[in-house]
Amino acid sequence: MRLASCQPFVLAGRLDPRGLPGARVRGGALRMMASAVAPAKQDTAGLIASLNEQYEQVHKAFEDQFWSSKMGLKGASSDSLARSKTDYETFLADEQRLRATQEALKGEDVTPEQKHILKIIEKTFRVNQIEPQALPLKEQLNKLEAELGEHRGKMALGFTPPGGEFQKASSVQIANKIRTDPDEGIRQAAWEGLRSVGPHVVEKLCEVVKLRNKLAKANGFEDFYAYKLMGAEGMTKETLFGIMDGLEKDSRPIMEAARASIAKEKGDAALEPWSLSYSIAGDTEKALDPYFAFENAVDVWARTFAGLGIKYNDAVMRLDLCDREGKYSNGFCHWPQPAWRKPDGTWVPSQANFTSLATPDAIGSGKTALMTLLHEGGHAAHFANVDQGSPFFCQERAPFSVATAENQSMFLDSLMGDAEWLSRYSRDREGNPIPWDLVEQSIRASHPYEVFMLRSMLAVPYFEKALYELPDEEVTPENVSRLADETEVKIQGALAGRPLLAVPHILADESSAYYHGYVLAEMSVHQTRAYFLKTLGQIVDKEEVRTGSHFMIGWRLSSQIKPVLALLHVVNRAQTVLQRICVCTGITSLQSGVFNVGGSAWLMCGRSAGGEEAGRSVLEAWQWRAVSGLGGEHDGGTADRRGLGGCIARAAGGQSRF
């Protein structure tokens, strides 16, 4: 993966972060050293080749340390992670490389392709610039953030059930207890266990928040949120929260009505933070569980993507799917090797690392694992298909838009809410398809209350905005804890089932001041789905979704684009449930697809193509069921391992076949 023209400086097996000969130095000394030693003038092709190789090396060195640290692997340390991160960020912040790139762009002999590549390189260096006086702060912050992550990772988390002894459990296992355990005492104990994360991390978090703000102000920004937001999304806080405020205002009455409905139907106790999620769908989750077997999750993910024609272009993926002690408590996908194409046409496939946190024997674990696979596997697919002449295009850091990245992955995990997808891909261990009545039950149980998830997402950016706007003297454990509780009550109507200080994104640099991306993506996913449903009539197993303009622009151009966020409008899912039930086509062919997972090539997948619905559409059939109460009839069809059996929803005047 190295270009013949590249000549990086390698010191004791590790590239110096600035490609300069000499020992590794720290902080501001790096900037002075870079200014003192000017590189030999290179032609444009040589400059691009050199920067490409150097970027690959510092990027991979950091990502390897990131994976080892987050997975709690033997030999991982916060010091090693902090050093590799400092090297990576020092490379990106190098003013000398920025100037060289800008000069190359002015060259008379630069080709259109070289200009295209130089623009993204220039933008990457430009948005990652750090003022000389701030470099020591950044190195100090990297170390402090790594220590905070290690402190959280080593926490003895768990809960004490009524009359019992302390049980160690991860945050994911605790959240699963809160969502599915029928014993209110256990749910409350689990929630209190999750609340204990806040007191454990808040003191170190306060140190990090102060230093993040100091770094941002040294770089000319009012606070860290404004600094991070401008780099990733190219917008101000005023612009972002102008969008968010409208969403918050419009969704508040829906939330209040939903809470009132639950209280009326199930009593005020159902609104307790440890009972709300269980009261909505606890029984339904248990009924659904057999159709989301954990051992089938990888297979279903693979066949779902194959049905859409999604390919990984020879990528290698390293998966760590199960929860365990010491492992980072949130799913993620990073790629130590970015995908790109060399000048001679050689394709460099991506290498991706992604993780989920499943407990195979727990209720809901299979569903959680599959959701994570669709989401993080969506990120992996996105960045495996960035076909550009530089690895600078294929990155998760600024200037790439958080909202754009999350729209890709959240669109794909939204498939699990489709009745069409459920009928094709949800099978129990004997291969029987999910009953249609259970699909209906799930939709009726969850859709009127999906506003709660939206409000939970909104709470994080509102909390972080207020957190970074606090004066330094007010950033104390007591004030931050109180602010978190106040934000939960203000945005979510009460203390939250997932306490804000237990949200892992807030602690880590790469995901802090980031969560607004999920909110913006949630809005854009609805718009994306509505577009494809209008133009294609369905989404599941439609390869046109992958080849449509929306995703091809995102996958081909990657870091160059920004979503048109100002044009987004929220769509209340409770009011558009019918849009989720689409017309399905018959099975006409099987297609083989192969990709690498941890080096192993596998997968026979099925897809459907062509065909017309018989009689009324499924949408019409569902409207009859919902409005007229007309009974439906379910036919399991052929229950084969490809998950492509059938389901019939019968309505007056005809049939619609899944």
N, C-alpha and C positions, 0 to 999 in steps of 0.2 A: 504493500500500500504506500510505498515511498516513491517519489518521483526522482528520476535519475539526476535532475538538475539541482535537487535540494542538498544543502550542506549545513545541517544544523550543528550546533556545538553541543556535544554530549559530555557531561561531567559525571564520572563515576557511575555511569549507567543511567543518569537522569538528565534530561534537558534543562539547562538553565532557563528560567522563565522568560528571559529576554533574548535568548539565542546568543548571549555574549560570553566570551571566555572568562573564566574566573570562578571563585567560590560563590556559593549562594549567599546573598546579603539580604538585609531586611529593610522594610519600610521605605522611608524617603531616600535611603542610600541607593535603592534600585533606580529611582528616577534620575538621581545625579549621575550614576554610572552610565545609564543609557544616553544621557545628554553628552557625556564626555567621550564616548566611543561611537563614532559614526560608522555605520556599515558601508561596505563598498557599494557603489552605485550598481544596481541590477537592471537588466531590461525588464519589461513588463511581465513577460512569461516567467522569468526567473523569480521575480518578486512574488507573483501569485503562487508559484510552486513552493517557494520557501515558506510563505505564510500558511499555506494549506498544511504542509507537513508539521510545522511547529504547532499550529492549532490542534491538529490531531493528537499530538503527543501530550500537550498539557491537559487537554480535555480528557483523554483516556486515563491519564494518571490520576486526575481528580475523581473521575467516575468510578474507577476501581476502588479507591479508598472510600468513596461514598457508599458503594454497595457493601463492602466489608463492614463498615461501621453500622449502617442501618440494619443489616442482617445479624449483627452481633457475632460475626465470625471470629474464630480464633486468630489472635494477633492484631486485630483491629484496635486502633487507639484514637482518641480525640486529637492528640498532637499530630499524628500522621494525616488525619483528615484536614485539620486546620492548615498544615503546611502545603498540602497539595492544592487546597482552595486558594491560598494566598498566591501560589505560583500561577494558577489559572487566571485569577483576577488581575494579577500584575501584568500578565501578558495582554489581557484585553484592555487594560488601562494605559498601555504604552503610547505615549504621545508621539514618540519617534516613528513608530510603525504607522500611526494615523497620518502623520505628515507625509511619509513615503507613499502611502496609498493615495492621498489627495493629489500629490504631485504626479503620480502615474496616471491618474484620471485626466490630467490636463495634456497628456502626451498626444502628439499629432498622429502617431502610428498605432495608437490603441485600437484594437478591433472591437466590433459591437459585442462579441461574446466576452472579451476581456473587460470591457466597460461594465457589462452586466454583473460580472463577478466582483470587480473592484468596488462597485456601489454597495454591495451587501457587506463586503469586508470593511469598507469605510464607515458604514452605518454602525456595524458592530463595535468597532473601536470607539466611534464617537459617543454612542450612548453609554459606554462603559468607562468613560474617562473619569478619573478621580484626581482632584486637586493635589499637588505635591504635599501640602501640609496634612492631607487627610489619609495618605497611605499608611502611616503608622497606626492610625485609628482603625483602618480596615483590617490590618493584620491582627490587632488586638481583639477586634470584634469577631473575627473568624475563630480565634482560640476560645473566646468566651461562649460563642454559640455552640461550638463543638462540646465544650464542657457541660453546657445546659442540656444538650441532647443526650449526652452520656448519663448525666444525673437523672434525667427522666427515664432513660432506658433501664437503669438499674433499680428503679423504684419497686418496692415490694407491694405491688398493687393487688387488690382483692376485696373481699367483703366478708362480713360475719353474719350468717343467717340467724334468725331468732332462735335462741337456745342452743346454738351450735358454735363451732370453732371457726377461726379465720380460714378462708379458702382463697388461695392464690388464684388470680385470674387476670387475663389481659383486659385492656379497655374494650376490645372487640367482644370478648366472651361476656363481659359485664353488660355491654349494650344489648347483646343477644338475650341475656336473662331478663333485662328490663322489658324487652319487646315480647317475649314468649312465655315467661313463667307464670302459671296461673295463681301462684301464692303471692299475695300482695306484700306480705312481710319480707319475702325473699327479694321481690322487686325493689322494695324500699331500701333494703340493705345493700343491694347491688348499686342503686343510684347513689347512696351515700359513699360507697366505695369509689365510684367514679368522681364524685365531688372532691375526694381527697387528693386528686391530682393537683388541683389549684393551690392549696397550701404548700404542697411539696415543691412546686416549680416557681411560685410567684416571686420569691425573693431574688433568685437568679434572673428571672425574666425582667424584673425592674432594672437590674444592671444592664441587661442587653438593650432594653428600650432606650435608656438614657444614652448609651453609646451609639445606637443606631441613629438617634436624632442628632447627636453631635456630628456624626459622619455626614448626614444629609445637609446640615447647616454649613459645614465646612465646604460643601460642594454647591452652595448657593440656593438651597431649598428650605422651605419653611419647616418641614419635618420629614421624617422617614417615609411616611405614606406618600407624600407628594413626590419625593425622590424616586421611589420604586415605581410608582404609577406612570410617571412621565417616561421612564426608561422602557417599560414593557408595553404600554398602551399608547404612549404619545399624547396623553390627555392630562388635564388638570383635575384636581379634586372637585372643583366646581362643576366641571363638565360631567364627571362620573356620577357624582351624587345628585346632580340635576336629573339624571336618568333614574337613579336609585330612589330618589325621593318620590318621584311619580309612581313607581312600582310599589313602594311602601304605602303610600297614601291609598292607591287603588285596591291593594290587597288587604288592607286592614279591616274594612267592613266584612269581607269574606271570612277572614280569620275569626272575627268576633261572632259572626253568625254560626260558624262551625263549632266554636266552643260552647255557645249557648245550646246548640242542637244536641251535643254530647251530654251536657249537664241535664237537659230535659229528659233525654232518653235513658241515661245510665246513672245519673246522680252526680253531685259535685265531686265525689271521691274519684270519679273517672278522669278528672282533670288534673289530678296530682302528677307531678313531673315523672314519677316512677310508674304511673298507670295509663297515661294518655295514649302512648303507642299501643299498649296491650288492649286497651278498650276499643281501639279502632279496628285492629285486625289480628288480635291474638289467636282467636279460634281459626280464622281463615289461614293464617300462617301455618298452623299445624296441619290443616287439611291440604294445603299446597305442598308441604314438605316432601311427601313421597314422590312427587313429580319433578323434584329438583335434587336427585341423588348426587351426593358429592362426587362419587367416582365417575359420574357421567359429564361433569362440568367441562372438562377440557375438550371432550368429544363434541359436545353441543356447541361450544364456542367455535371450534374449527368448522363444523358444518354450517353454522349460521353465517360465518364470514365467507365460506366457499360459495354459499348460495347467492351472495351478493357479488361474487367474482373478485373478492378482495384477495390479493396475493402479497406475499412478503418478500418477493424478489431476492431469494437466496439468503435472507436474513437468518441469523442464529439468535434464538431467544433462550435466556436462562430464567427459569421460573422458580419461585420459592412461594408455594401456595398455602402452607399451613402455619397457623399461629404457634408461637412458642415463646418461652421466656427470653427476654433480652432483645427480641426483634422489634423493629420500629412499628408503631401501632397504627399504620395507615398504608393502604396500597399506593404504589407509585410505579411509574415506568420511566426509566432513563436509558440512554443508549451510549455506552462508552465508545463505540465505533460509529460515527455518523455515516450515513449513506451518501455517496457522491460518485461522480464520473470523472475519470482522469482525462487529460487532453487527448490521449491516444485512443479514447473510447472505452478503456477498461472500466468495468463496473466494480465499485467497492461496496459490497453489501453491508447493511447495518448489523450491529450486534446489540441486542436489547436486553436489559434486565428488568423484569417486573415481578411484582409480588402481590399476594393477597393474604388474608388472615383468617383462614377457615379452621374450624374445629370440626372434623368430619362427623363426629357422633352427636353433635348438637343440632336441635331443631333450627332450621333456617340456614344451616351452614352451607348446604349445596347451593342455595339461591344466592347467598352472599358471595360465594366463590365465583359463581357464574357471572354475576353482575360485575365483579372486579375484572374477570377475564375479558368480558366484552368492552369494558371501559379502558383498562390499561392495554389490552390487546388492540384496541382502537388507536391509542397513541402509537403503539409499536408499528401498526400497519401504516399509519399516517407518515411516520418518519422513515419507514423502510422504502417509501415511494417518492422521496424527495430526490428527483433526478436532475442535479445541477452540477456545475463544474467546480464546486468547492464545498468542503464540509462546513463552511460558515453558514450555509443555507439551512443546515439540518441541526438545529439546536433548540433546547428548551428555554434558554435564557434570553434576556433582552438582546436584540430588539424584537424577538418573536412575541406575538400577542398571546397572553394567557387565554383570553376569551376565544380566540380562533382555535387554539389547541383543544380547549375543553369542549367546544362545539362539536369537533370531530368525534371525540370519545363519548360524550354524553348523548349524541345522536344515536350511536351504536348501542349503548346500554339501554336506551329508551325502547328498543325492540322488545325487551322483556315485558313491557306493558301492553303489547299488542295481542289482541285475541287471536289474530291470525298466526303470529309467531308461537303463541302458547299451544295452539292446536297442532302445529307441525312439529315442534321441537320438545315440548314438555312430555316426558314419558316416565312411568314408574319403572322399577327394576325388572318387571316382567315385560316391559315394552308396551304397556297399555297407555293410550293417550289420555290426557287430562279430560275429565268430564266437562261438557259444556256448561252445566249448571254451576260447577265450581268456578269456571271462568267468569260467569255472570256474577256470582257471589263475591268474587275478589274485586271486580270492578265497582260493584255497588258499595262494598265495604270501604274501599280506599279513595276513590276519586273525589267524593265530596270533601275530603279532608286533606287533600294533597297540598293545600295552601299551607299546612303546618310545615312541610318540608321547605317550601319556598321561604317562609318566615325564618326558619332555622338557618338557611343559607344567608339571608339578609343580615341576621344578627352579627355575623362574624365581621364583615367590613365596617358596619356601624360601630362595633366595639373597637376595632383596630384604629379607625379614624379618630375616635375620641381618646383612645389610649395615647397616640402619638401627638395629640394636641395638648396633652397635659404639660404644664410647666415642670421642669426637672424636680423641683422641690416637692411636687405633689405626686411624683411617681414613687409611691410607697406600697408595700404589700397590702396594707389595709385599704388604701384608695383604689388600687387596681382590682382587688377582689370585690369591692363594693361596686365599682363601675361595671364589672362583668355581670353582677346580679341585676343591676339597674337596667342594663341593656337587654338582658333576657326578658325582664318583665315588660319593658317598653315595646320591644319588637315582637316577642312571642306570646305576650299576654300573661306570663307567669314564669317562674323559674323553669329552666329548660331540662328536658330529659337528658340531653347531652350538654353538660355545663361548658360554657365558653372556654374556660381555662383548661379544659380537657381536650380541646381541639388541637391536634398536633401541628397543624399548619402555622399557628401563631408563634411557635417556638423557633422553627427553623428558618434560616435566611432565605433559602430558595422558595419557600412557600408562604413567608410572611407578607402581609399587604398584598395578597394574591387572591383571596377568596371571592372578591368581586367578579373574577373571571368566571366562576361557576354560575353566579347570578346572571351575568350577561349571556353566558352560553345557554342557560335554561330558557331565556327568552328567545334566543336565536334558534334553539332546537325546535321549539314550537313552530317558528316561521319556516324552518327548513322542512319539517315534516309536512306542514300544510302545503308547501310548494310541490313536493313530490307526490303527495296524495292527489293534488289537483291536476298535475301534469301527467302522472303515470298511473294513477288509480290505486296503487299499492306500493309498499316498500319492501316487505319481506321477499327475499329471493329474487329481487329485481336488479340485475346487473347494471341497468341504466342509472341506478342510484350512485354507484361507484363512478361511472363514466360521465355523469351529469356535470354541468358546468360548475356547480357549487363546490363539489369535493375535488374535482380535478384542478380547479384554480388553487384551492388550499394545498393540495398535495404537490403540485408542480412548482408553485411560487414560494411556498412556505413563508420564510421570514419577510418577504417583500410586502406582504399585504396587511392591511388592518381591516377589521370588520366595520361595517357602516353602523356603528352602535347607536348613533343618534336616531336612526330610523326604526329601531326595535320597539315593539310594543308587547306587553305581556298578554298572554292568552290564558284565561283561567281554565285549567284542565277539567274542573268539575262541570263546566258548561260545554266542553267540547269532547265529551267521552265518545260520541259517535264517530269522531274523526279517527279514533284509534282502531276501529273495526273496519277492515278493508276487504276488498274482493280478492280471493285467492284463485290461483290457476291450477289446473291439473298437472300431474307429474308426467313429463314427457321424455325425460332423459336423465341419465346419471353422468356425473362428471368426476373424473379423478383429479385431485389436487394434491400437491406435495409441498410441504415446507418444513423447515428445520426447527425443532424444539429441543434445545440442549444438545444439538448435534444429531438428533435422530430424525430421519425423514419418515413421515407417516401420513396417513389420512386418505380414506375414501369417503367422498362426500356426495350428497345428493343435492340436486337443485331442480326447480321447476321452471318451465319456460313455455311461453305461449298459452293458448287456451282461452276460452271465454266462459263466463259464469252462466249457469243454467237458470233461467227464470230471473227472479228478482235478485238484486245485489244483496250481499250480506248486510250492508248498511241499511237497506230497506227492511230486511228481515229483523234486524235488531230494533229498528224503530217500531215495528209492529209489536215486538216483545215488550219494549219499554213503554210504549204509549197505550197499546190496546190490550196488553196482558195476554196476547195470544201465545199459547204454549209452543215450545220448540221441541225438536226431536234430535237426539244425538246418535250418530253412527260412527263407531270407532274406526271403521275402515281397516286398512291393512296396517297392523302395528309391527313395523319392521325396525331394524336397528338404525335406519337412516332417519327415523323420526318424521316420515313423510306420509303418515296415515291420513285418514279423512275425518271430516266432521260436517254434518249437514244441519243447517239452521233452516227450518221449514217455515214458510210464511204463506199467507193466502195468495194464490196465484202462481206459485212456483217454488223452486228450491234454489238455494245457494250453497255451493259445495266448497268446503275447505280442502 
